[in-house]
Amino acid sequence: MHMHRNRHHCTTPRDPHRHQRHEHDKAVFHALLDRHQAIERTLEKRPDGIRSLTRSDDPEVVALLHDHVPSMHERLLQGFALRRWDPLYVAIFEYADAIDMDIRLLPDGVEVTETSQDPSVVPLLHAHGEAVDAFVRAGHIAASQPAPFPRPTQPQEA
Ligand code: HEM
């Protein structure tokens, strides 16, 4: 399905609804970073992307995950970027059209499958999965630095 997008409109800071949405999203991911110790996560890297399970025993944290992940999916679809100072996030929003994201909300968390048919996009998905791992491990300390950016794919050996 082709989505009509207008990146300029979507990112203009003067749109009050966008602004409110961004403020909400920011409050949610800050709360997740605050409570990173209450989060458990497993990441499986696959040849075509990732599968992750992110969960918590704390229902408030589960509610934050249920808010954050669908909202980030929505922002990918709309090209409504964030963390624009972090090259990995810039790249993910740049290639958003080549990313498929499937989300299952579970009673204690969220299961995500992200794939790309484009082999050059898969390393971005792996790197982002690891970036979320780092947020879960180290909270704000991890989020205050740019995420490690994957090296360009090496040419295949004959
Ligand atoms: C402890 C903190 C955080 C948790 C637990 C969390 C959790 C997740 C999960 C489960 C996903 C789905 C992809 C995956 O499983 O790898 C995701 C995607 C995403 N998150 Fe977060 N996140 C956190 C912090 C942040 C922060 C600080 C930002 C931005 C400032 C952010 C922005 C995004 C974006 C843009 C996506 C969609 C991109 C993609 O999945 O390719 N997240 N997050």
Boltz pocket constraint, residues with backbone or C-beta under 6 A from the ligand:
constraints:
  - pocket:
      binder: B
      contacts: [[A, 29], [A, 30], [A, 32], [A, 33], [A, 36], [A, 39], [A, 50], [A, 52], [A, 53], [A, 54], [A, 68], [A, 69], [A, 72], [A, 73], [A, 76], [A, 82], [A, 83], [A, 92], [A, 110], [A, 112], [A, 114], [A, 125], [A, 128], [A, 129], [A, 132], [A, 135], [A, 136], [A, 139], [A, 143]]
      max_distance: 6.0
